[in-house]
Amino acid sequence: MHHFFIPPEWIDKDSISISGEQVHQIREVLRLKSGDGIVVLDNTGMEYQVELRDITQEKVIGKVIKQGLCRNEPETKITLYQALLKGDKFEWVLQKCTEVGVTRFVPIVCERCVASIPSESRFERWKKIIVEAAEQSKRGIIPDLGTIINMKQVCEEVNGFSIMPWEQENCVGIKAQLNNIGTVQHVNIFIGSEGGFSTDEVEYARSKGIVPVSLGNRILRAETAGLVTAAILMYESGEIN
């Protein structure tokens, strides 16, 4: 069944009322009819199986058939600190990493960033991409998108288990570092821009407890490294089996 995130106030006991853009998607794009089923989520972790009862141009009315806790949210919470990227690469990162299970995204500005600071409309587009990816992948909670922040400031504020895939790291591999993860429930991943992190940035991050790691002999693109790292973390924590 198709999944839709809706505001909690649209759910009233055993009935739901949907308005706005999702009406067009249900009525015109998916061409769902009265009697068809969908799943709605209120972004608290709860999901509701709904039977559609009435579909008009303005509203979709449905009856809640079953409700319960969504089981698709990972126990390991990943925050991805991703440097700004050119073109639509950052959007690709948001989409694919939402699918794999990242909990929070924080865009960062580092020394070698060549991408410009996004406009407010672009930022809103990013949020929409996250929502659509969360619906497609049957997530229970929409990943958060933090405000843009400078790399040095992030290093000063971040806490917890933090790794930084870096192409020049030759001593510490990601597998060895994850052997130390134990029962850690929150992991921070730092990914640079197309030109990677500078040596100064890496050393400053290291001084703040962020561990540079190798992802192997092959060099990954900036838009690929975060996805690969998140997938490895999901596997090592038992979220992928």
C-alpha positions as CSV (number, residue, x, y, z in Angstrom):
1,M,0.0,0.0,0.0
2,H,1.0,3.6,-0.6
3,H,2.3,5.5,2.4
4,F,1.5,9.2,3.2
5,F,2.8,11.4,6.0
6,I,0.0,13.7,7.3
7,P,-0.4,16.2,10.2
8,P,-1.7,14.5,13.4
9,E,-4.7,16.8,13.4
10,W,-5.9,15.2,10.2
11,I,-6.5,12.0,12.2
12,D,-9.7,12.0,14.4
13,K,-10.1,8.7,16.2
14,D,-11.1,6.3,13.5
15,S,-11.3,8.7,10.6
16,I,-8.8,10.7,8.5
17,S,-9.3,13.7,6.3
18,I,-6.5,14.6,3.7
19,S,-6.3,17.9,1.8
20,G,-3.7,19.7,-0.3
21,E,-1.3,18.2,-2.8
22,Q,-1.8,14.7,-1.5
23,V,-5.4,14.8,-2.8
24,H,-4.1,15.3,-6.3
25,Q,-1.6,12.4,-5.9
26,I,-4.2,10.0,-4.6
27,R,-6.9,11.0,-7.1
28,E,-5.1,11.9,-10.3
29,V,-1.6,10.3,-10.1
30,L,-2.3,7.0,-8.3
31,R,-6.0,7.0,-9.4
32,L,-7.1,5.3,-6.1
33,K,-10.8,4.7,-5.6
34,S,-13.2,4.3,-2.7
35,G,-12.5,1.0,-1.0
36,D,-8.7,1.1,-1.8
37,G,-6.3,1.0,1.1
38,I,-3.4,3.3,2.1
39,V,-1.2,3.8,5.1
40,V,-0.9,7.2,6.8
41,L,1.7,8.2,9.3
42,D,1.7,11.1,11.7
43,N,5.5,11.4,12.1
44,T,5.4,10.2,15.7
45,G,6.2,6.6,14.8
46,M,2.6,5.5,14.6
47,E,1.0,4.2,11.4
48,Y,-2.6,3.8,10.4
49,Q,-4.1,1.4,7.8
50,V,-6.9,3.3,6.1
51,E,-9.7,2.4,3.8
52,L,-10.7,5.2,1.5
53,R,-14.3,6.2,1.7
54,D,-14.8,9.4,-0.3
55,I,-12.5,11.1,-2.8
56,T,-13.3,14.5,-4.2
57,Q,-11.2,17.2,-5.8
58,E,-10.7,18.9,-2.4
59,K,-10.6,16.1,0.2
60,V,-9.9,12.5,0.7
61,I,-11.9,10.9,3.6
62,G,-10.9,7.5,5.0
63,K,-11.6,5.1,7.9
64,V,-8.9,3.8,10.1
65,I,-9.0,0.0,10.0
66,K,-5.9,-0.7,12.1
67,Q,-3.2,1.3,13.9
68,G,0.1,0.5,15.6
69,L,3.7,1.4,15.9
70,C,5.7,1.5,12.7
71,R,8.5,-1.1,12.8
72,N,10.6,0.3,10.0
73,E,12.6,2.9,12.0
74,P,16.2,1.8,12.8
75,E,17.3,1.7,16.4
76,T,20.7,3.0,15.4
77,K,20.3,6.7,14.8
78,I,22.6,8.2,12.1
79,T,23.3,11.9,11.6
80,L,24.9,12.6,8.3
81,Y,27.0,15.8,8.2
82,Q,27.3,16.2,4.4
83,A,29.2,19.0,2.8
84,L,27.3,21.0,0.2
85,L,27.5,19.6,-3.3
86,K,27.1,20.9,-6.8
87,G,24.0,20.4,-9.0
88,D,21.5,17.8,-7.8
89,K,24.0,15.7,-6.0
90,F,22.9,16.8,-2.6
91,E,19.3,15.9,-3.4
92,W,20.5,12.4,-4.4
93,V,22.2,12.1,-1.1
94,L,19.1,13.1,0.8
95,Q,16.9,10.7,-1.1
96,K,19.1,7.6,-1.0
97,C,20.3,8.0,2.6
98,T,16.7,8.5,3.7
99,E,15.9,5.2,2.1
100,V,18.8,3.4,3.8
101,G,17.9,4.7,7.3
102,V,19.6,8.0,8.1
103,T,17.8,9.9,10.8
104,R,19.1,13.4,10.4
105,F,20.9,15.5,7.8
106,V,23.1,18.5,8.5
107,P,24.5,20.4,5.5
108,I,28.0,21.7,6.2
109,V,30.3,24.3,4.6
110,C,33.9,23.2,4.4
111,E,37.1,24.7,2.8
112,R,36.7,23.0,-0.6
113,C,33.0,23.5,-1.1
114,V,32.3,25.0,-4.5
115,A,28.5,24.8,-4.2
116,S,26.6,27.9,-3.4
117,I,24.4,28.3,-0.3
118,P,20.9,27.1,-1.3
119,S,18.0,29.5,-1.5
120,E,15.0,29.1,0.8
121,S,13.0,27.5,-2.0
122,R,15.8,25.0,-2.6
123,F,15.9,24.2,1.1
124,E,12.1,23.6,1.0
125,R,12.6,21.3,-2.0
126,W,15.2,19.3,0.0
127,K,12.6,18.8,2.7
128,K,10.0,17.6,0.2
129,I,12.5,15.1,-1.3
130,I,13.1,13.7,2.2
131,V,9.4,13.3,2.8
132,E,8.8,11.5,-0.5
133,A,11.8,9.2,0.1
134,A,10.5,8.4,3.6
135,E,7.1,7.6,2.2
136,Q,8.5,5.4,-0.6
137,S,10.8,3.5,1.8
138,K,8.0,3.1,4.4
139,R,9.8,5.0,7.1
140,G,7.9,5.8,10.3
141,I,9.4,9.2,11.0
142,I,10.6,11.8,8.5
143,P,14.4,12.4,8.9
144,D,15.2,15.9,10.1
145,L,17.0,18.5,8.0
146,G,19.2,20.8,10.1
147,T,20.3,24.3,9.2
148,I,23.6,24.8,7.2
149,I,26.6,25.1,9.5
150,N,30.3,25.7,9.2
151,M,32.6,22.6,9.5
152,K,34.7,24.0,12.3
153,Q,31.6,24.9,14.4
154,V,30.2,21.4,13.9
155,C,33.5,19.9,15.2
156,E,33.2,22.0,18.3
157,E,29.6,21.1,19.0
158,V,29.2,17.4,18.0
159,N,29.1,14.7,20.7
160,G,29.2,10.9,20.5
161,F,30.6,8.2,18.2
162,S,31.8,10.1,15.1
163,I,33.6,8.9,12.0
164,M,35.0,10.7,9.0
165,P,35.6,8.7,5.8
166,W,38.8,10.2,4.3
167,E,40.6,9.1,1.2
168,Q,44.0,9.7,2.7
169,E,43.5,7.6,5.9
170,N,45.7,4.5,5.6
171,C,45.7,3.2,9.2
172,V,42.2,2.9,10.5
173,G,39.6,1.1,8.4
174,I,35.9,1.5,9.0
175,K,35.5,-2.2,9.9
176,A,38.1,-1.9,12.7
177,Q,36.5,1.2,14.0
178,L,33.0,-0.3,14.1
179,N,34.4,-3.1,16.2
180,N,34.5,-0.5,18.9
181,I,30.9,0.6,18.4
182,G,29.4,-1.7,21.1
183,T,25.9,-0.6,22.1
184,V,26.2,2.9,20.6
185,Q,22.8,4.1,19.5
186,H,23.8,7.3,17.7
187,V,26.5,7.7,15.1
188,N,27.7,10.8,13.3
189,I,29.1,10.5,9.8
190,F,31.1,13.4,8.2
191,I,31.4,13.6,4.4
192,G,33.3,16.2,2.5
193,S,32.6,18.0,-0.8
194,E,33.8,17.0,-4.2
195,G,37.4,18.1,-3.3
196,G,37.3,16.2,0.0
197,F,38.2,17.6,3.4
198,S,41.5,19.5,3.7
199,T,44.3,18.2,6.0
200,D,43.7,21.0,8.4
201,E,40.0,20.2,8.7
202,V,40.7,16.5,9.3
203,E,43.3,17.2,12.0
204,Y,41.0,19.7,13.7
205,A,38.2,17.1,13.6
206,R,40.5,14.5,15.0
207,S,41.4,16.8,17.9
208,K,37.7,17.0,18.7
209,G,37.3,13.2,18.8
210,I,36.0,12.6,15.2
211,V,37.9,9.6,13.8
212,P,39.0,9.6,10.2
213,V,38.5,6.1,8.6
214,S,39.2,4.4,5.3
215,L,36.5,2.9,3.1
216,G,39.0,0.8,1.2
217,N,41.3,1.2,-1.7
218,R,38.7,2.6,-4.1
219,I,37.9,6.3,-4.0
220,L,34.2,7.1,-3.7
221,R,32.5,10.2,-4.9
222,A,31.3,12.8,-2.4
223,E,27.7,11.8,-3.1
224,T,28.4,8.1,-2.7
225,A,30.5,8.0,0.4
226,G,27.7,8.9,2.9
227,L,25.4,6.3,1.5
228,V,28.0,3.5,1.6
229,T,29.0,4.4,5.1
230,A,25.4,4.5,6.3
231,A,24.7,1.2,4.7
232,I,27.8,-0.4,6.4
233,L,26.6,1.0,9.8
234,M,23.1,-0.4,9.2
235,Y,24.5,-3.8,8.5
236,E,27.0,-3.8,11.4
237,S,24.2,-2.8,13.8
238,G,21.9,-5.6,12.6
239,E,19.4,-3.3,10.8
240,I,20.1,-5.1,7.5
241,N,20.0,-8.9,7.7
